[in-house]
Amino acid sequence: MSKDLTKKAAEMLLKGATLLSEPCPYCKGVRVMKEGHALCISCGREPEKKEVPKTEKVTKSQLEITLEKKMESLSKDLENESDHEKQQEILKSINSVLETLEKVKNKQ
């Protein structure tokens, strides 16, 4: 462990870095991390940098939630209905809700 690495690690810790519980993948030494950069105190190596793809968190609108609840309700109604004409009416309503739901999802 060189004095330069020790000094650099100490400076990083004073500036808010943290000690990592995982050892260095190269020498199993202690590592310090600050702003996504890990430094091994023993060998001074850093793991290869890898880009982590950002994913957008998609939240459902209140309209989507309402339409999905309506689909559940219509599905139960269809399951319990024995009259053919009423089944056709429920299927038309389901189709309409599905089309509306698709439009709402495409706007986001």
C-alpha positions in Angstrom: 0.0 0.0 0.0 1.7 3.2 -1.1 1.5 6.5 0.8 0.1 8.2 -2.3 -2.9 5.8 -2.4 -3.5 6.1 1.3 -3.4 9.8 1.1 -5.8 9.9 -1.9 -8.2 7.5 -0.1 -8.1 9.6 3.1 -8.9 12.7 1.0 -11.8 10.9 -0.6 -13.1 9.8 2.8 -12.9 13.4 4.1 -14.9 14.6 1.1 -17.7 12.1 1.7 -16.5 8.8 0.1 -17.5 5.5 1.7 -15.6 2.3 2.3 -17.0 -0.6 0.3 -17.8 -3.9 1.8 -16.9 -5.7 -1.5 -13.1 -6.2 -1.9 -11.1 -5.2 -4.9 -11.7 -7.7 -7.7 -8.0 -7.6 -8.6 -6.2 -7.9 -5.3 -9.0 -8.3 -2.7 -7.9 -5.0 -1.0 -10.1 -2.4 0.6 -11.9 0.0 -1.7 -13.2 3.5 -1.3 -16.0 4.9 -3.4 -17.0 8.5 -4.3 -19.4 9.5 -7.0 -19.4 6.1 -8.6 -15.6 5.8 -8.7 -14.1 3.0 -6.7 -10.4 3.1 -5.7 -8.5 0.2 -4.2 -6.2 1.4 -1.4 -3.9 -1.5 -2.0 -3.3 -1.7 -5.8 -4.9 1.6 -7.0 -6.9 0.0 -9.7 -10.4 0.8 -10.6 -12.9 -1.7 -12.1 -13.8 -1.1 -15.7 -16.5 1.6 -16.1 -19.8 0.3 -17.4 -22.7 2.4 -18.5 -25.8 1.5 -16.6 -28.8 2.2 -18.9 -31.3 4.5 -17.4 -34.9 3.3 -17.3 -37.8 5.7 -17.2 -40.3 4.9 -14.5 -43.7 4.9 -16.2 -46.5 5.6 -13.9 -50.1 4.9 -14.7 -52.5 7.7 -15.0 -55.7 7.7 -13.0 -57.6 7.1 -16.3 -55.6 4.0 -17.0 -56.2 2.7 -13.5 -60.0 3.3 -13.9 -60.1 1.7 -17.3 -58.3 -1.4 -16.0 -60.7 -1.7 -13.2 -63.6 -1.4 -15.7 -62.0 -4.2 -17.7 -62.0 -6.4 -14.6 -65.6 -5.6 -13.9 -66.7 -6.2 -17.5 -64.8 -9.5 -17.6 -66.6 -10.7 -14.4 -70.0 -9.6 -15.9 -69.2 -11.5 -19.1 -68.3 -14.6 -17.2 -71.5 -14.6 -15.3 -73.9 -13.6 -18.1 -75.8 -16.4 -19.9 -77.9 -14.2 -22.2 -76.3 -14.1 -25.6 -77.4 -10.5 -26.4 -76.1 -9.2 -23.1 -72.8 -11.0 -23.7 -72.5 -9.2 -27.1 -73.2 -5.8 -25.4 -70.5 -6.5 -22.8 -68.1 -7.6 -25.5 -68.7 -4.3 -27.3 -68.0 -2.4 -24.1 -64.8 -4.4 -23.5 -63.7 -3.6 -27.0 -64.4 0.1 -26.5 -62.5 0.1 -23.2 -59.5 -1.7 -24.8 -59.4 0.9 -27.6 -59.5 3.8 -25.2 -56.8 2.2 -23.0 -54.5 1.7 -26.0 -55.0 5.4 -27.0 -54.1 6.5 -23.4 -51.0 4.3 -23.3 -49.8 5.6 -26.7 -50.0 9.2 -25.6 -47.6 8.7 -22.7 
